[in-house]
Amino acid sequence: MSLSVDIRHRQGDFRLEARFESAGRLTALFGRSGAGKSSLVAMIAGLTRPDRGHIAVDGEPLVDTERRLFVPVHRRRVGYVFQEGRLFPHLTVRRNLLYGRWFTPERERYTSLDDVVDLLGIGNLLNRSPARLSGGEKQRVAIGRALLASPRLLLMDEPLAALDEARKAEILPYIERLRDEIGLPIVYVSHSVAEVARLATTVVTMADGRVTAVGRPSDVLSRPDLAPGADEAEAGAVLKAVIQSHDDTFGLTALSAAGGTLTVPRLHRPLGTPVRVRVRARDVMLAVDEPHGLSALNVLKATIHEIGEPHGPVVEVRLGAGEAELTARLTRRSVSALALAPGREVYAVIKSIAFDEANLSLAPHYSDSADAAADTGQ
Amino acid sequence: MPDWFTLSAEEQTAVLLSLKVALWATCASLPFGVAAAYALARGQFWGRPLLDGVVHLPLILPPVVTGYALLLLFGRSGPVGAFLAEQFGVVFAFRWTGAALACAIMGFPLMVRAIRLSLEAVDTRLEEAAGTLGAPPLWVFATVTLPLILPGVAAGMILSFARAMGEFGATITFVSNIPGETQTLPSAIYTFTQVPGGDAQALRLTLIAVALSLSALLVSNALSRRIARGIGQGT
């Protein structure tokens, strides 16, 4: 799948000028609320018409203002999962699911009601009315409804934003299954670093109606300047790792990551499984000498690459640990007391329990070459 | 002591004719009512305030004026009336069809208002969602919009029906008061009040009119509750 976007649009005072290409399996549009992510997705779906520009999926244009081409929304076969679900209140769950089925020619349908019901675990909901579903159930039905129309591209506009943490944790594995098992290309709008780090194969960051970066999550998310939508407390780095060993006595799992070995709470996956670890900047401590008598289990040798611009009492320090990059959030006072400077060797300390479930996820099955094809359109 | 329970043939005719006229008026104006309501609720065109005014005109004009305008337009020598009679053999003047037309026009603003209100309450984001699932606009209207506005449509139909049952001024001006053809319930009541000894008949028909209107109201309330439950908006 390739998605190519180059549009200009004006809506009142807001200007949207976005240009990017992505060949990623799950392209995350990432940025603060009001950055233009949802407007952009509405244009890909055909719900709004850009003033100028073009949008194409797999080389097939959906909009091209120069050629006066506009494919109406119902002919695009672009699925859409909305933040608020938007289930039809007058239809049962089953009829909601089957609503879009008849509009796709039979030979192009790639899924069936049974498969979708299995995939999303919604078999017991079929005869209910949407009014009697929980938020998480509604969202699963909304995903199923979009899937059954057999779209060639699925747009998900903050599908988890209205849910609490427990419900998010309930839905995330299903989105991973869409990405990996069905292989449906997805454009995923989010302002949550945790979601993007867990799901994305390509990240497009946006700010004030413009695209600020396009690239792999591990590259883009570790740069605080490029993740402007990031909740400050959530900023951090993403590392790739492989499960090395399990320790059942203490309920831990050792990961072999680019920067060294990481010990995290027990993951119930076989050895060798590739995983993605998000290390939040606020969870990283620095020591100038090798620490002893420390409760934290993860101590990585690292080199300071860069000391960021201080904001208030806080400074972000970028580190290299082997091939991995980490960010540590420190006070300005510590930076000065330890005389931290670029090039200096330090030890990065991370508590194992900093890796909660939201920060550990299965790595998507993608090859680096496909990933690299998501080059920037800048 | 008058016989309260047996209707004379004349009275029966008037009641049945009124029901027929009101039913036809309501059903035949429904598609136009939905279309006008849709244009007013969703349309973006320059003539919208004008259409709004024209639709509401029968509500504010004296019914006699509406009836006279109908006579001028749809009478045998009126431009529309002559055309319809010549091309399709449809005649309104002094026929029950004319009474139905007059009732439809008089009830039209009430019907349009009710449907328009419910259309404005429909969440258009549901229609967008249906579009992203591949449904073409007309299909979206039939399967999403229409089911969601059914309570409004039902209310509009009942209002139009009740208005038709009570319509007097425009009908009598347009199609006169011919027993068996255009003498509806209100016209019959009016006639009986004009002849000596007709009081009992007038009173009996009045009670029937009250009963019919009241049951229409009750049915409409029950119906909207049921429909609202069906679309998950009721309790």
Interface residues (C-beta under 8 A of the other chain):
Chain A: A45 G46 L47 P72 V73 H74 R75 R76 R77 V78 G79 Y80 F82 E84 R86 F88 P89 H90 Y99 G100 F103 T104 S129 P130 A131 R145 A146 A149
Chain B: D123 R125 L126 E128 A129 A130 G131 T132 L133 G134 A135 P136 P137 T143 V144 P147 L148 G230 I231 G232 Q233
